Amino acid sequence: MKRDWLKLDNAAKIFPPTSNKKDSKVFRFTCVLKEKIEKDILQEAVNEALDSFPNFKSILRKGFFWHYLELTNKKPIVKEENKEICSSLYNKGKKKLLFRVNYYQTRINLEVYHAISDGTGALEFLKAIIDIYLNKKYNLENTLDYDASLYEKNADSFSKYYQSINIKENLIKKVYKIKGEKFDDYRFKVITGSINVNDVLSLAHQYHTTLTGLIVSIYIWAIKENMDLKDKNKKICIDIPVNLRKHFKSQTARNFFSVIQLIYQGSDDLEEIISFVNNYLKEELKQENLFRNMNKYATIEHNFLVRLIPLFIKNFVLKIASRFVNKTSSVTNLGVIKLPKELEDYVDNFEVYVSTDNIQMSICSYLSKLNITFSSVFVNTNIIKDFYQKLTSFGIDITIIANRL
């Protein structure tokens, strides 16, 4: 008998109890085409792509011990964009799909609730939609090479690689937290800097680091220079999600990521920051450390006593714990987005946005364009301004765009 429900993977369990008006736990991918979107063709493309991604055909339900995903026959309705970026998708008690597709002129937006997928899984879904859309509109042939089976796309890779470990964690004290006046009605500002990726790679090579290492270092540099004197002795903690598919064999379209907590406490000198970030990331990206990180929370989840605790108590504990998260900000790098050559002439750009109750950076690149996007609930944009100004001080040209609030 075919099962019509799925357990939430380990990473997904944190999202239902911590989703709220301040942070919807929704992220958005935008694909910018070179011609205006035709709604009917986009609707057909979404319907067809959905058949190949079973985890997206689900609604979130409450069990006695855990939330779970229930498969559904509900169909998504493609609409012209009419909501705030990354507005809520999960509403307790409502049987709704956990993603939406909308469009505006040449832009296709896929918004996803983090409990059903991470950035890599959602990107594969969006690429399937784009492929089908362009095939239908221009009579092209199917060109995608993501040939994972339905079973592989639906797999819980955390469970596959789970191994109980001893948890010894040192609490991070005195982490610097960005504060300031926030926008009303739980809104957030989105600011994107579009850059030639080769310019940034060239600068990174000059400093003997990677693109991620350079961007994170300049971000820390900007944060350091905006700290009050009384906060200078506090640690800066940057969360950096890592796509585990690059390190452990998996083609899942569900969540499969870990988070590196990069903790810096040092001078404002860029070269010192880059050296520290390089060494830190190199150590944390070792297979054994990724494995430890991946299984750290899974070990708690598999504890017999924890499993017996009713959901309403787990939700309460996780909700309270989320208020004491020790981090300064987050940097998510989705990396290089590639499409088959046959589709490149029709696609101009990709962008990624993430909901937040703080300030968060998201990065992706397509062809020669690198987009660095900030989501921020703060009215003051000095850190963001300083970050971009520091990049331009190296002779790098940046085009800035922002949403209206």
Secondary structure as the mmCIF struct_conf table of DSSP 4:
data_model
#
loop_
_struct_conf.conf_type_id
_struct_conf.id
_struct_conf.beg_label_comp_id
_struct_conf.beg_label_asym_id
_struct_conf.beg_label_seq_id
_struct_conf.end_label_comp_id
_struct_conf.end_label_asym_id
_struct_conf.end_label_seq_id
STRN STRN1 TRP A 5 LYS A 7
HELX_LH_PP_P HELX_LH_PP_P1 LEU A 8 ASP A 9
TURN_TY1_P TURN_TY1_P1 ASN A 10 ASN A 10
HELX_RH_3T_P HELX_RH_3T_P1 ALA A 11 ILE A 14
HELX_RH_AL_P HELX_RH_AL_P1 PHE A 15 THR A 18
BEND BEND1 LYS A 21 LYS A 22
STRN STRN2 VAL A 26 LEU A 33
BEND BEND2 LYS A 34 GLU A 35
HELX_RH_AL_P HELX_RH_AL_P2 LYS A 39 LEU A 50
TURN_TY1_P TURN_TY1_P2 ASP A 51 SER A 52
HELX_RH_3T_P HELX_RH_3T_P2 PRO A 54 PHE A 56
BEND BEND3 LYS A 57 LYS A 57
STRN STRN3 SER A 58 LYS A 62
BEND BEND4 PHE A 64 TRP A 66
STRN STRN4 HIS A 67 LEU A 71
STRN STRN5 LYS A 79 GLU A 80
BEND BEND5 LYS A 83 LYS A 83
TURN_TY1_P TURN_TY1_P3 ILE A 85 CYS A 86
TURN_TY1_P TURN_TY1_P4 LYS A 92 GLY A 93
BEND BEND6 LEU A 98 LEU A 98
STRN STRN6 PHE A 99 TYR A 104
TURN_TY1_P TURN_TY1_P5 GLN A 105 THR A 106
STRN STRN7 ARG A 107 TYR A 113
TURN_TY1_P TURN_TY1_P6 HIS A 114 ILE A 116
HELX_RH_AL_P HELX_RH_AL_P3 GLY A 119 TYR A 138
TURN_TY1_P TURN_TY1_P7 ASN A 139 ASN A 139
HELX_LH_PP_P HELX_LH_PP_P2 LEU A 140 ASN A 142
HELX_RH_AL_P HELX_RH_AL_P4 LEU A 150 ASN A 154
HELX_RH_AL_P HELX_RH_AL_P5 SER A 157 LYS A 160
TURN_TY1_P TURN_TY1_P8 TYR A 161 TYR A 161
HELX_LH_PP_P HELX_LH_PP_P3 ASN A 170 ILE A 172
BEND BEND7 LYS A 174 LYS A 174
STRN STRN8 VAL A 175 VAL A 175
STRN STRN9 LYS A 182 LYS A 182
HELX_RH_3T_P HELX_RH_3T_P3 ASP A 184 TYR A 186
STRN STRN10 LYS A 189 ASN A 196
HELX_RH_AL_P HELX_RH_AL_P6 VAL A 197 GLN A 206
TURN_TY1_P TURN_TY1_P9 TYR A 207 HIS A 208
HELX_RH_AL_P HELX_RH_AL_P7 LEU A 211 GLU A 225
TURN_TY1_P TURN_TY1_P10 ASN A 226 ASN A 226
BEND BEND8 MET A 227 MET A 227
HELX_RH_3T_P HELX_RH_3T_P4 LEU A 229 ASP A 231
TURN_TY1_P TURN_TY1_P11 LYS A 232 ASN A 233
BEND BEND9 LYS A 234 LYS A 234
STRN STRN11 LYS A 235 LYS A 235
STRN STRN12 ILE A 236 ASN A 243
HELX_RH_3T_P HELX_RH_3T_P5 LEU A 244 LYS A 246
TURN_TY1_P TURN_TY1_P12 HIS A 247 HIS A 247
BEND BEND10 PHE A 248 PHE A 248
BEND BEND11 ALA A 253 ARG A 254
STRN STRN13 PHE A 257 TYR A 264
BEND BEND12 GLY A 266 GLY A 266
BEND BEND13 ASP A 268 ASP A 268
HELX_RH_AL_P HELX_RH_AL_P8 LEU A 270 GLU A 284
TURN_TY1_P TURN_TY1_P13 LEU A 285 LEU A 285
BEND BEND14 LYS A 286 LYS A 286
HELX_RH_AL_P HELX_RH_AL_P9 GLN A 287 GLU A 301
TURN_TY1_P TURN_TY1_P14 HIS A 302 HIS A 302
HELX_RH_AL_P HELX_RH_AL_P10 PHE A 304 LEU A 308
BEND BEND15 ILE A 309 ILE A 309
HELX_RH_AL_P HELX_RH_AL_P11 LEU A 311 SER A 322
TURN_TY1_P TURN_TY1_P15 ARG A 323 PHE A 324
BEND BEND16 THR A 328 THR A 328
STRN STRN14 SER A 329 VAL A 336
HELX_RH_AL_P HELX_RH_AL_P12 LYS A 341 GLU A 344
TURN_TY1_P TURN_TY1_P16 ASP A 345 TYR A 346
STRN STRN15 VAL A 347 VAL A 354
BEND BEND17 ASP A 357 ASN A 358
STRN STRN16 ILE A 359 TYR A 366
TURN_TY1_P TURN_TY1_P17 LEU A 367 SER A 368
STRN STRN17 LYS A 369 SER A 376
STRN STRN18 PHE A 378 PHE A 378
BEND BEND18 VAL A 379 VAL A 379
HELX_RH_AL_P HELX_RH_AL_P13 ASN A 382 THR A 392
TURN_TY1_P TURN_TY1_P18 SER A 393 GLY A 395
STRN STRN19 ILE A 398 ALA A 402
#
